[in-house]
Amino acid sequence: MPPDFPQSPRRYAAEDAPRTGGGVSATGRTPPHSSEAEESLLACCMIDGGDSITACLEAKLAPEAFYGPANRVIFEVLCDLYRAGNPVDEAVLAEELRKRGLLDGVGGLVRLNQLTDRIPTTAHRTYFLEQVRENALLRQLIAVATGAIERCYEYQGGIEEFIDKVERDMFQVTQDRTSDSAREMKEPIKEATAVIAKMLERRGEMTGVSSGLVDVDKMLFGFQKQEMIILAARPSMGKTSLALNFAEAAALPPNKKYPPVGVLLFSLEMGSSQIALRMLCSHARVNMQRLRDGFVGRDSEDTSRLGRSAEALKASPILVDDSSNLSIMEMRAKARRVAQRLRDRGGLGMIIVDYLQLVSGTDPKANREQQVAEISRGMKAMAKELHVPVIVLSQLNRASEKENRVPRLSDLRESGSIEQDADVVLMLARPKEADEKFQTAADSADLIVAKQRNGPVGEIKLTFLRDITRFENHIS
């Protein structure tokens, strides 16, 4: 790279070159770096700007981590565009570099085209990111160690102060690898007292997002922020229907007693149009089978209710993402974007994932139990990061059916980590009607609160309206 390469006005001094790259180190050897990894990571950021740059910022990757001066400038401009809320792609990047007078210095449009053509997909972004981080850390360690060696030869006394200086230099290199998340107790105590004040003010009313079901809200006090709630059942027991009822109650509170909140539904099994049809018929209380069979007339009351429900649902803050093969990292990135979109509409209040076993693991070589454990931890982390309840649907194994008993925590499929990470575990059980030729679940249901960190456990009776696939308060 020519020595007169244009520098960013905010960063990069000549004395930084041995530490950040772009030259030969004091040892006379080329510092560790990988031009291929740096260019591939930049390509990821240009192809899929939002998710890739978010991952880089979460990993605390600074422009100085790039060895090539041109790569540093490109990455810094990409981050500036992202922080300003601008779209991040090759055309916008090129125009921003041109405005700053840096486009020719990074190789012009030809080099930007070469970067985006370098990789076909961002699937290996994590690998490239780790390679860039590792090489940057090695270069910084070399610089600190080399400086320590030189000072050792020049040592003139005061060994304790000397060692302390070496330790501080080493700590300076490694401190950015971890975040300081420890908080003084006064901060969480302030938050806890605010929750207590709300409880005293409401005198036993719920403090979280309403489920729309009286007995569920009484036992859980609503779905609480930062909690991961597992809703588990065997196939065809109605867990998706119940989750959709939760979404409707949160975004369209029936009695206007509670403010509506934004709901993000990740539907990995059903398409968004299927989800919309089920929610529409359930909200309008119209029998979907009669609708399919042509028994609902154009001028009927059912049609009028469908029209009113369609208008209500279109205006509601419910978002559906029906992407398949999502990884937990992709899901978290999408959730962050939605939270940003809903900021002016009351904010994101709840996330529903249907269902956990369909989420892809980030490491295909790991066994399924390890993948599910990683996904489960990621769901809990997403709840804490976005400060919302995350309801995760999950399958149960066949043990409860074989033994003809109610499900229990050990029946959670594929990993015990689901049970450990969850704050609340709900299990839906609907007894079979044995007198039918083809057994179907009955119109009554037991919602078993098998685990609740901050409250009681027990069983809640619900009524299932089979014709409109809707759960309601138990009718005795």
C-alpha positions in Angstrom: 0.0 0.0 0.0 1.5 3.4 -0.9 2.8 5.5 2.0 0.6 8.4 1.2 -2.6 6.4 1.7 -5.3 8.8 2.9 -5.9 8.5 6.6 -9.2 8.9 8.5 -9.3 12.2 10.3 -10.3 10.5 13.6 -7.8 7.7 13.8 -4.4 6.2 12.8 -1.1 7.8 13.6 2.1 6.6 12.1 3.4 5.3 15.4 0.4 2.9 15.5 1.5 1.0 12.4 3.5 -1.8 14.2 0.6 -2.4 16.5 -2.3 -2.4 14.0 -0.6 -3.8 11.0 0.4 -2.5 7.6 4.2 -3.0 8.0 7.0 -5.0 9.5 7.2 -5.3 13.3 10.2 -4.3 15.5 11.4 -7.9 15.4 11.9 -7.7 11.7 9.2 -10.2 10.9 5.7 -9.7 9.4 3.1 -9.6 12.1 0.4 -12.3 12.1 -2.5 -11.4 9.8 -4.8 -13.0 7.2 -5.7 -10.8 4.3 -8.1 -13.5 3.1 -10.0 -13.5 6.5 -10.1 -9.6 6.6 -11.4 -9.3 3.0 -14.0 -12.1 3.5 -15.3 -10.5 6.7 -15.6 -7.1 4.9 -17.5 -9.0 2.1 -19.9 -10.4 4.8 -20.5 -6.8 6.1 -21.2 -5.5 2.6 -23.5 -8.4 1.6 -25.4 -8.6 4.8 -24.6 -5.4 6.5 -26.9 -5.3 9.5 -26.3 -8.8 10.9 -22.6 -9.0 10.1 -21.8 -5.6 11.5 -23.9 -6.3 14.6 -21.8 -9.4 15.1 -18.6 -7.5 14.7 -19.7 -4.8 17.2 -20.8 -7.4 19.7 -17.4 -8.9 19.4 -15.8 -5.5 20.1 -14.0 -5.6 16.8 -12.4 -2.2 16.2 -11.1 -0.9 12.8 -7.6 -1.2 14.3 -8.0 -5.0 14.3 -7.6 -5.0 10.5 -4.0 -5.3 9.4 -4.4 -3.7 6.0 -4.9 0.2 6.1 -7.4 0.0 3.3 -9.4 -2.7 5.2 -9.4 -0.5 8.3 -10.8 2.4 6.5 -13.5 0.4 4.8 -14.6 -1.2 8.1 -14.7 2.1 9.9 -16.9 3.7 7.2 -19.2 0.6 7.3 -19.6 1.0 11.0 -20.3 4.7 10.7 -23.0 4.0 8.2 -24.5 1.3 10.4 -24.6 3.5 13.5 -26.2 6.3 11.5 -29.0 4.0 10.5 -28.2 4.1 6.8 -28.5 1.1 4.6 -25.2 -0.8 4.3 -24.3 -2.1 0.8 -21.7 -1.7 -1.8 -23.3 1.3 -3.5 -23.8 3.3 -0.3 -20.3 2.4 0.9 -18.8 3.6 -2.4 -20.6 6.9 -2.2 -19.6 7.5 1.4 -16.0 6.8 0.7 -16.1 9.1 -2.3 -17.6 11.9 -0.1 -14.8 11.5 2.4 -12.1 11.4 -0.4 -11.1 7.9 0.5 -12.5 5.8 -2.4 -9.3 5.9 -4.6 -7.1 5.1 -1.5 -9.0 1.8 -0.8 -8.7 0.7 -4.4 -11.8 2.3 -6.0 -14.9 0.6 -7.2 -12.9 -2.2 -8.6 -11.7 -3.4 -5.2 -15.2 -3.0 -3.7 -16.5 -5.2 -6.5 -13.8 -7.7 -5.9 -14.6 -7.9 -2.1 -18.3 -8.6 -2.7 -17.5 -11.3 -5.3 -15.1 -12.9 -2.9 -17.6 -15.1 -1.1 -21.0 -16.5 -2.2 -22.6 -16.5 1.3 -22.1 -15.2 4.8 -22.4 -18.6 6.3 -18.7 -18.6 7.5 -18.8 -15.1 9.0 -18.1 -16.3 12.5 -14.9 -18.1 11.4 -13.6 -15.0 9.6 -14.4 -12.8 12.5 -12.5 -15.0 14.9 -9.5 -15.1 12.6 -9.4 -11.3 12.4 -9.7 -11.0 16.2 -7.1 -13.6 17.0 -4.5 -12.1 14.6 -5.2 -8.6 16.0 -4.7 -9.8 19.6 -1.5 -11.6 18.6 -0.1 -8.4 17.0 -1.0 -6.4 20.2 0.6 -9.0 22.4 3.8 -9.0 20.2 3.9 -5.2 20.6 3.5 -5.3 24.4 5.9 -8.2 24.8 8.5 -6.5 22.6 8.2 -3.3 24.6 8.6 -5.3 27.8 11.7 -7.0 26.6 13.3 -3.6 25.5 12.5 -2.2 29.0 14.0 -5.2 30.6 17.3 -4.4 29.0 17.0 -0.8 30.1 15.9 -1.6 33.6 17.4 0.7 36.2 15.6 -0.3 39.5 12.2 -0.4 41.1 11.2 -4.0 40.2 7.7 -3.8 41.7 6.8 -0.7 39.7 8.3 -2.3 36.6 6.3 -5.5 36.9 3.1 -3.5 37.6 3.7 -1.5 34.4 4.1 -4.7 32.4 0.9 -6.2 33.9 -1.0 -3.0 33.2 0.1 -3.1 29.6 -0.9 -6.7 29.2 -4.3 -6.0 30.9 -4.9 -3.2 28.4 -4.5 -5.7 25.6 -6.9 -8.3 27.0 -9.6 -6.1 28.7 -11.5 -5.5 25.4 -12.0 -9.3 25.1 -14.5 -9.3 27.9 -17.2 -6.8 28.8 -17.6 -5.3 32.3 -21.1 -6.4 33.1 -20.9 -6.2 36.9 -23.2 -3.6 38.3 -23.3 -2.0 41.7 -26.1 -3.4 43.9 -27.8 0.0 44.0 -28.8 -0.2 40.3 -30.7 -3.6 40.5 -32.1 -2.6 43.9 -33.6 0.5 42.3 -35.2 -1.6 39.6 -36.5 -4.1 42.1 -38.1 -1.4 44.2 -39.8 0.0 41.1 -41.3 -3.5 40.5 -42.4 -3.7 44.2 -44.0 -0.3 43.9 -45.9 -1.4 40.9 -47.1 -4.5 42.7 -48.2 -2.4 45.7 -50.0 0.0 43.4 -51.8 -2.8 41.5 -52.5 -4.9 44.6 -52.1 -8.4 43.2 -52.7 -7.5 39.5 -50.2 -8.9 37.0 -46.9 -7.1 36.3 -46.0 -8.7 33.0 -47.6 -9.2 29.5 -51.1 -10.7 29.7 -51.7 -14.2 28.4 -55.4 -13.4 27.9 -56.3 -16.2 30.3 -57.4 -15.3 33.8 -56.0 -18.3 35.7 -52.7 -18.2 33.8 -52.2 -14.5 34.6 -53.1 -15.2 38.3 -50.4 -17.9 38.6 -47.7 -16.2 36.5 -48.6 -12.5 37.1 -48.2 -12.3 33.3 -45.2 -13.1 31.2 -42.3 -11.3 32.8 -39.5 -9.4 31.1 -36.2 -11.2 30.6 -37.8 -14.6 31.2 -37.6 -17.6 28.9 -41.0 -19.5 29.0 -41.1 -23.0 27.5 -44.5 -24.1 26.2 -44.2 -27.8 25.6 -46.5 -30.5 24.3 -46.8 -33.5 22.1 -47.7 -32.9 18.4 -51.3 -31.9 17.7 -52.0 -30.9 21.3 -52.5 -27.2 20.3 -49.3 -25.5 21.5 -49.2 -23.3 18.3 -52.9 -22.3 18.8 -52.2 -21.4 22.4 -49.1 -19.4 21.5 -51.1 -17.5 18.9 -53.7 -16.8 21.5 -50.9 -15.3 23.7 -49.7 -13.2 20.8 -53.3 -11.8 20.1 -53.9 -11.0 23.8 -50.6 -9.1 24.0 -51.0 -7.1 20.8 -54.8 -6.7 20.9 -55.8 -6.7 24.6 -59.5 -7.6 24.6 -60.7 -5.2 27.4 -58.1 -2.4 26.8 -57.1 -2.8 30.4 -53.5 -3.3 29.5 -51.6 -1.4 26.8 -50.8 -3.4 23.6 -47.2 -4.5 23.1 -45.3 -5.5 19.9 -45.1 -9.2 19.3 -42.5 -11.0 17.1 -43.4 -14.5 16.0 -40.7 -16.8 14.5 -42.7 -19.5 12.7 -40.2 -22.1 11.6 -42.9 -24.7 10.8 -45.8 -22.8 9.3 -45.8 -20.1 6.6 -46.9 -16.6 7.5 -50.1 -16.9 5.4 -51.1 -20.0 7.4 -50.5 -18.2 10.6 -52.5 -15.2 9.4 -55.4 -17.5 8.4 -55.5 -19.2 11.8 -55.3 -16.0 13.8 -58.0 -14.4 11.6 -60.5 -17.2 12.1 -59.7 -17.5 15.8 -60.1 -13.8 16.4 -63.3 -13.6 14.4 -64.5 -16.9 16.0 -65.3 -18.4 12.6 -65.1 -22.1 11.9 -62.2 -22.6 9.5 -63.5 -25.9 8.3 -66.9 -24.4 7.4 -65.1 -21.6 5.6 -63.0 -24.1 3.5 -66.1 -26.2 2.8 -67.9 -23.2 1.4 -70.6 -23.0 4.1 -69.9 -19.3 4.9 -71.8 -16.9 2.7 -70.4 -13.6 1.4 -73.1 -11.6 3.2 -73.1 -13.6 6.4 -72.3 -12.4 9.9 -69.2 -14.6 9.8 -67.9 -12.6 6.8 -68.5 -9.3 8.7 -66.6 -10.6 11.7 -63.7 -11.7 9.4 -63.6 -8.2 7.9 -63.5 -6.5 11.3 -60.8 -8.9 12.6 -58.7 -8.4 9.4 -58.7 -4.7 10.0 -57.8 -5.1 13.7 -54.9 -7.6 13.0 -53.5 -5.5 10.1 -53.2 -2.5 12.5 -51.8 -4.6 15.3 -48.0 -4.6 16.2 -47.6 -8.3 15.4 -44.7 -9.3 13.1 -44.3 -12.8 11.7 -40.9 -14.2 10.4 -41.4 -17.5 8.7 -37.8 -18.0 7.6 -36.7 -21.7 7.8 -33.3 -23.0 9.0 -32.7 -20.0 11.3 -29.8 -20.2 13.7 -30.0 -18.7 17.1 -27.5 -15.9 16.1 -29.6 -15.0 13.0 -32.7 -15.0 15.2 -31.2 -12.6 17.7 -30.0 -10.3 15.0 -33.5 -10.2 13.4 -35.1 -9.6 16.8 -32.8 -6.6 17.4 -33.9 -5.1 14.1 -37.6 -5.6 14.9 -37.1 -4.0 18.3 -35.6 -1.0 16.5 -38.6 -0.9 14.1 -41.2 -1.0 16.9 -39.5 1.7 19.0 -42.0 4.3 17.9 -45.0 1.9 18.3 -44.7 1.1 22.0 -41.6 -1.2 21.6 -41.2 -4.9 21.3 -43.0 -6.6 24.2 -42.8 -10.4 23.5 -41.1 -12.9 21.2 -42.6 -16.3 20.3 -40.5 -19.1 18.7 -42.4 -22.0 17.1 -40.5 -24.2 17.7 -37.2 -24.9 19.4 -36.3 -28.2 17.8 -36.5 -26.6 14.3 -33.8 -23.9 15.1 -30.5 -24.7 13.5 -27.3 -25.1 15.5 -24.3 -22.9 14.6 -21.9 -25.9 14.6 -23.2 -28.7 12.3 -20.5 -31.0 13.6 -21.8 -30.9 17.2 -24.3 -33.5 18.3 -27.9 -32.5 18.6 -27.9 -32.3 22.4 -25.1 -29.8 22.3 -26.8 -27.8 19.6 -30.1 -27.6 21.6 -28.1 -26.6 24.7 -26.6 -23.7 22.7 -30.0 -22.7 21.3 -31.6 -22.8 24.7 -28.8 -20.5 26.2 -29.2 -18.2 23.2 -33.0 -17.9 23.8 -32.4 -16.9 27.4 -29.7 -14.4 26.4 -32.1 -12.9 23.8 -34.7 -12.4 26.5 -32.2 -10.6 28.8 -30.7 -8.5 26.0 -34.0 -7.3 24.6 -35.7 -7.1 28.0 -38.8 -9.1 26.9 -40.4 -12.4 27.7 -39.5 -15.1 25.1 -42.0 -17.9 24.7 -40.3 -20.9 23.2 -42.4 -23.9 21.9 -40.9 -27.3 22.4 -41.7 -30.9 21.7 -42.1 -33.5 24.4 -40.8 -37.1 24.0 -43.2 -40.1 23.8 -42.7 -41.2 27.4 -45.9 -39.6 28.8 -48.0 -41.2 26.1 -46.5 -44.6 26.5 -46.9 -44.5 30.2 -50.4 -42.9 30.0 -49.5 -40.1 32.5 -49.3 -36.3 32.6 -46.0 -34.9 31.2 -43.2 -33.9 33.5 -39.9 -31.9 33.1 -37.9 -35.0 32.2 -40.0 -35.4 29.1 -38.5 -32.3 27.5 -37.0 -33.5 24.3 -33.3 -33.7 23.4 -31.7 -31.7 26.2 -31.8 -31.2 29.9 -30.5 -27.7 29.4 -33.9 -26.5 28.3 -35.2 -27.3 31.8 -32.2 -25.6 33.4 -32.3 -22.4 31.3 -36.1 -21.8 31.4 -37.6 -19.5 34.0 -41.1 -21.0 33.4 -42.1 -24.4 31.9 -45.7 -24.8 30.8 -46.8 -28.2 29.6 -50.0 -28.6 27.6 -51.9 -31.9 28.1 -55.2 -32.7 26.6 -56.6 -36.1 27.4 -57.6 -38.3 24.4 -61.2 -39.3 23.9 -61.0 -43.1 23.8 -64.4 -43.7 22.4 -63.6 -42.3 19.0 -62.3 -44.4 16.1 -59.6 -41.8 15.4 -58.5 -40.4 18.7 -58.4 -36.7 19.0 -57.6 -34.5 21.9 -60.6 -33.5 24.1 -62.1 -30.1 24.4 -60.7 -29.6 27.9 -57.0 -29.1 28.6 -54.6 -29.0 31.5 -51.8 -26.4 31.4 -49.3 -27.6 33.8 -46.9 -25.1 35.3 -44.1 -27.5 35.9 -41.5 -24.9 36.8 -41.6 -21.3 37.9 -38.5 -19.6 39.4 -40.4 -16.9 41.1 -43.8 -18.4 41.8 -45.9 -21.5 42.5 -46.4 -24.5 40.3 -49.6 -26.4 39.6 -52.3 -27.2 37.0 -54.6 -24.8 35.3 -57.8 -25.9 33.6 -58.5 -24.5 30.1 -61.3 -24.9 27.6 -60.4 -25.6 24.0 -62.8 -24.5 21.3 -62.0 -27.0 18.6 -64.0 -25.4 15.8 -62.0 -22.1 16.0 -58.7 -23.6 17.5 -58.9 -21.3 20.5 -58.1 -21.7 24.2 -60.2 -19.8 26.7 -60.8 -19.7 30.4 -62.2 -22.9 31.9 -65.9 -23.2 31.8 -67.0 -25.3 34.8 
